[in-house]
Amino acid sequence: MDRHEIAIVRTVVYASLFDYPLTLDQLRESLIGAVMTREEILSAYESSASLRSTIEHREGFFYPTGRGDLVAERQLREARSRAFLARHERLLQWICALPFTRMVALSGSIAHLNLDERGDLDLFIVTRGRRVWTVSVAAIVLTRLLGVRRIVCANFVMADTHLRVEPQDLFTANQILHLKPLIGDEVLDGFLAANPFVRRFYPNARATSRSGFALRVSRPLQTIKRILEALLLVPSRPIEAICRRVYSWHLRRRARSWQSPEQVQLQADYLKLHTKSHRRSVLARFDDSVDEALGQKERAAIA
């Protein structure tokens, strides 16, 4: 296989780790380390017997050979995800209306509409200025009051003054690529600009994800948000300091239970709570799966 064929295999294999077959448009946009058009991808697939023996293309989806079950699974999960989002639309509106939220985006499996039976609502939040601790605490209080604390996981909150993320690897790039903003879609441009490594992994990716996930926050909630931001503007610094002291104390008390402490960052403008990160296992499984699909000789040709 040439490098373009290998890129197709790697991309389809990576998605399959999450039981997710890809459409042609999704394959093109998430193509790892290569630039190809839709027509070039189809041409490469149709002209390569080796590629066709490794990847199947049926019912509009690409998936590893022998994994035709993924199509029905994707359809099931998509229906579950849409029902989940519809059921919690009001909750999402309230979260988007929290003071000082610039961007609230779906992340993880819900961003792919790939929610399994135990899935939750993973959120990525960008705040206006250094108010990550205030917004985090506000989100916790809100979800507790609404009785949905267990299904909401706002595990990455960062200030718009600190948009660069670590580690800069395939796993992180994939997470960023598939963020689906509910509000603040324009913030994604600056976020991608601050993290050019995403484009190195995904050179076909668009500048922003105009994906139809935008949430229409009601006018009353928008008004409440503006009023609260105005009222809290002056005392926001001491409030932020108090929230950071109290919440960081609470988090550090639970540090022994963290399964991936290296993926936890408790900074003034950057709060990352990936206490049970699958990053290492996913990347290890990816390498093993690519080796199995291509063989060691083909694998060594990736560069």
DAPEPE-V42306 format. One record per pair of residues at least 4 apart in sequence whose C-alpha atoms are under 6 Angstrom apart, sorted by the first residue. I is the first residue (numbers start at 0). J is the second residue. D is the distance in Angstrom with one decimal. If there is no record, write none. Layout:
i=<I & I>
j=<J & J>
d=<D & D>
//
This chain:
i=<0 & 6 & 8 & 10 & 10 & 11 & 14 & 15 & 18 & 20 & 20 & 20 & 21 & 21 & 21 & 21 & 22 & 22 & 25 & 26 & 28 & 28 & 29 & 31 & 31 & 32 & 32 & 34 & 35 & 39 & 50 & 53 & 54 & 54 & 54 & 55 & 55 & 55 & 55 & 56 & 56 & 69 & 73 & 76 & 76 & 76 & 77 & 77 & 80 & 80 & 84 & 92 & 96 & 96 & 98 & 98 & 99 & 99 & 100 & 101 & 101 & 101 & 101 & 102 & 102 & 102 & 102 & 103 & 103 & 103 & 103 & 103 & 104 & 104 & 104 & 104 & 104 & 104 & 105 & 105 & 105 & 105 & 106 & 106 & 106 & 106 & 108 & 108 & 109 & 109 & 110 & 114 & 119 & 120 & 120 & 120 & 121 & 121 & 122 & 123 & 124 & 125 & 125 & 125 & 125 & 126 & 126 & 127 & 128 & 128 & 129 & 129 & 130 & 131 & 131 & 131 & 132 & 132 & 132 & 133 & 133 & 142 & 142 & 142 & 143 & 154 & 154 & 155 & 155 & 156 & 157 & 157 & 157 & 158 & 162 & 162 & 163 & 163 & 172 & 180 & 181 & 181 & 181 & 182 & 188 & 197 & 198 & 227 & 228 & 231 & 235 & 242 & 243 & 257 & 258 & 258 & 259 & 259 & 259 & 262 & 263 & 263 & 263 & 264 & 264 & 265 & 266 & 277 & 281 & 284 & 289 & 290 & 290 & 293>
j=<4 & 31 & 12 & 30 & 31 & 62 & 19 & 19 & 69 & 60 & 61 & 62 & 25 & 26 & 60 & 61 & 59 & 60 & 29 & 30 & 203 & 204 & 201 & 200 & 201 & 200 & 201 & 203 & 39 & 43 & 54 & 64 & 62 & 63 & 64 & 61 & 62 & 63 & 64 & 60 & 61 & 73 & 77 & 80 & 113 & 114 & 112 & 113 & 112 & 114 & 88 & 216 & 220 & 224 & 224 & 228 & 126 & 127 & 126 & 125 & 126 & 127 & 183 & 124 & 125 & 182 & 183 & 123 & 124 & 180 & 181 & 182 & 122 & 123 & 178 & 179 & 180 & 181 & 110 & 122 & 178 & 179 & 110 & 121 & 122 & 178 & 113 & 114 & 113 & 114 & 179 & 118 & 150 & 150 & 151 & 152 & 152 & 153 & 153 & 155 & 156 & 156 & 157 & 158 & 159 & 158 & 159 & 159 & 158 & 159 & 158 & 268 & 239 & 156 & 157 & 268 & 239 & 242 & 243 & 239 & 242 & 146 & 147 & 148 & 148 & 271 & 272 & 270 & 271 & 270 & 268 & 269 & 270 & 268 & 190 & 193 & 193 & 194 & 197 & 184 & 212 & 213 & 214 & 213 & 207 & 201 & 202 & 231 & 232 & 235 & 239 & 246 & 247 & 274 & 274 & 275 & 274 & 275 & 276 & 273 & 271 & 272 & 273 & 270 & 271 & 270 & 270 & 281 & 285 & 288 & 293 & 294 & 295 & 297>
d=<5.7 & 5.6 & 6.0 & 5.6 & 5.7 & 5.8 & 5.3 & 5.0 & 5.9 & 5.8 & 5.6 & 5.0 & 5.7 & 5.8 & 5.2 & 5.1 & 5.9 & 4.7 & 6.0 & 5.6 & 5.1 & 5.0 & 5.9 & 5.5 & 5.3 & 5.0 & 5.8 & 5.6 & 5.8 & 6.0 & 5.9 & 5.5 & 5.7 & 4.5 & 5.0 & 5.6 & 5.5 & 5.9 & 5.2 & 5.5 & 4.5 & 5.9 & 6.0 & 6.0 & 5.0 & 5.4 & 4.8 & 5.6 & 5.1 & 5.4 & 5.8 & 5.5 & 6.0 & 5.5 & 5.3 & 5.4 & 5.5 & 5.0 & 4.6 & 5.5 & 5.2 & 5.7 & 5.6 & 5.5 & 4.9 & 5.3 & 4.2 & 5.9 & 4.6 & 5.8 & 5.6 & 5.5 & 5.6 & 5.1 & 6.0 & 5.1 & 3.8 & 5.3 & 5.0 & 4.9 & 5.8 & 5.0 & 4.8 & 5.3 & 5.6 & 5.1 & 5.0 & 5.3 & 5.7 & 5.3 & 5.8 & 5.3 & 4.8 & 5.7 & 4.8 & 5.8 & 4.8 & 5.9 & 4.6 & 5.2 & 4.7 & 5.8 & 5.0 & 5.4 & 5.9 & 4.7 & 5.9 & 5.9 & 5.3 & 5.8 & 5.4 & 5.2 & 6.0 & 5.8 & 5.9 & 6.0 & 6.0 & 5.6 & 5.3 & 5.2 & 5.7 & 6.0 & 5.1 & 4.7 & 5.1 & 5.9 & 4.7 & 5.8 & 4.6 & 5.1 & 5.7 & 4.4 & 5.9 & 5.2 & 5.6 & 6.0 & 5.4 & 5.7 & 4.8 & 5.3 & 5.7 & 4.2 & 4.9 & 6.0 & 6.0 & 5.9 & 4.6 & 5.9 & 5.8 & 5.3 & 5.9 & 5.8 & 5.6 & 4.9 & 5.7 & 5.1 & 5.2 & 5.5 & 5.9 & 5.4 & 5.2 & 5.0 & 5.7 & 5.6 & 4.9 & 5.0 & 5.9 & 5.9 & 6.0 & 5.9 & 5.9 & 4.9 & 5.6 & 5.5>
//
